[in-house]
């Protein structure tokens, strides 16, 4: 059978320069090139967008109104497209009702299994769903958590009732509630709470209401006593606390906390569902197990009725193990997953699909993967291909590029200097190609020869968050520290949560979106725009607000958007350039003002590289240079931040933070989205920060960064509850001779 191709002719989306390209079908094609070279413009904005648009057009107008809308890309023609499935890095949301089990449909099979062979019989599979009224815990509505009282904050156990042991706001010594408590006859009011028996503590906290006879104005009087937490729950938690006065809300807020539901103990399900078991385990216990342990438990189920469901569960759980997610549990909430974990969870769904001749598109799937686990990803891509699908991958990792049947290198550089195909062919041919990718993929990165000495230490003691096992470790100051380890080993728990909570002064640079508004751009985010407006205003002795498309200078027709949105009822929303300003966003009178021959609109159209050549003001040049240093010199100053990738978001944050006076910088996988040729620039920034007296802590898998660290903290040995331990601390050179560390075998002496 002759090779078929997706044929692209005259692609001009974004920076593409009339690109003609044939992408082989039913093969793995990897697109490479520096950030901003045009890879995403070809793969996502042209191929994926057109495939999705054409698929959506096969539905009725009524159905299309509920589907995502895709613009027709700027391309002469695309032939032989298949249905496209894009597996991107967007984090899975869904809230607390969405879990790994529900998003992958594995939990649905587990529910069916329990409805068929679980004992005692409860009912159909929806009786085991925490999202269904039949199965959810009535106390917490299937959330597994409930607002309650923090007992530790409510009592001072070193005191007695007469000394004011109860810290809750209604129990001040001498108050009405305190009087009821002390006259109940249940307690020795001079006895320290720490000395209470279990029965006394139960009565104090959770005692059920009963009548107590006391005296009021010399006459007998009956009052109702109830446990202090029982009463607090009734007064402030089972009712909407927001209906109370602001003063009361502030008084009780410190004592309110969200904890496990007292009825289901966090299992989310009804008592009937929790009493149903298979081989001694209920469905919540199985869902809470790590996937690699659960698969063994499922294999032990030998009931003939269960055979089809057991086979399906073993297959799907096996896919999770195969992609390196064996440390997750089915009960893990999806909004706690990282971008890389989210992407790999989406892959698991598609591996179970029986569809063939599908176009699968992946956006840097190696993100978040330790070098040891990249082979698992490669095997998954090959499985998809071998089922008869076309696989397209945008990637920077050389170990992923190796498995490509075909490589397309886009460049030669970024932005306006990119947008061309500079290489097509096999991986072996790429090794000999004279392109940025070809030259850098041949590099072997040795561990550096000398290391900075720590100037001090920042201790972490007895950290037990998530899977951390009472970890105590010292973070060195004055050096570049890299935290390594396989996915799920505890790196983020140690640094992003524990360390940062103890050192809130740290400047955190992560991959969260920096803005979703079309009005926010690199110039406004980094503060460059303020100086640019001042420069124009000073040159012409006018108000600086004139040079803002969010203020006085905005085109009155489009309100500074540059486009007009027209909602045509049942059709797609139409976006057209504003006829008044021609898409320039500003009034004509504002555009008449020039700075060295350029209008404010011309400046916003400049790339960072062009702006560096244009501006001479030190403050503007310094901030532009920071953007260039982090590999973003191809961005235009006016590009909407909503169009940036996660890696670009992180680097623009880094650029905006570089001019601040900070002592601790924490970065979470800063090489995300970076081409091999740009990592040296990133390392240069990190080293300059350290040389200026700062401490830099980086969570990273990239071997180039690891090899250039001064200090390594390696977590492991595996993920989930098999991790959470410090396997090694020391220099990279010392790490090489530490066989118990998985990371050590991937470093070059």
Secondary structure by P-SEA (a helix, b strand, c coil): cccccccccccccccccbbbbbbbccbbbbbbbcccccccccccccaaaaaaaaaaaaccaaaaaaccccccccccccccccccccccccccccccccccccccaaaaaaaaaaacccccccccccccccccccccccccccccbbbbbccccccccccccccccccccccccccaaaaaaaaccccccccccccccaaaaaaaccccbbbbbbbcccbbbbbbbccaaaaaaacccccccccccaaaaaaaccccccccccccccccccccccccccccccaaaaaaccaaaaaaaaaacccccaaaaaaaaaaaaaaaaaacccccccccccccccaaaaaaaaaaaaaacccccbbbbbccccccccccaaaaaaaaaaaaaaabbbbbbbcccaaaaaaccbbbbcccccccccccccccccaaaaaacccaaaaaaacccccccccccccbbbbbccccccccccbbbbbbccbbbbbbbccccccccccccaaaaaccccccccccccccccccccccccaaaaaaaaaaaaacccccccccccccccccccccccbbbbbcccccbbbbcccccccccccccccccccccccaaaaaaccaaaaaaccccaaaaaaaaaaaaacccccccccccccccaaaaaaaaaaaaccccccbbbbccccccccccaaaaaaaaaaaaaaabbbbbbbcccaaaaaaccbbbbcccccccccccccccccaaaaaacccccccccccc
